[in-house]
């Protein structure tokens, strides 16, 4: 991510990372960021990530469901 990335670039990246709960092979797991905006991007990513909650898939609401297996769970942790 370069300094001229659009305002929503960090949010899109974080939400795409968490979109599928690790259940497909195309989930991004890294964000390459220019050092000039690194601290700003890390802060924004943490803020966005903290807004996303996990829950069981049979409960109503807006949250992530379970991850696909124990290996993915450990990697996420």
Secondary structure as UniProt FT lines:
FT   TURN            3..4
FT   TURN            7..8
FT   HELIX           9..18
FT   TURN            19..22
FT   TURN            25..26
FT   HELIX           35..37
FT   HELIX           38..50
FT   TURN            57..58
FT   HELIX           70..76
//
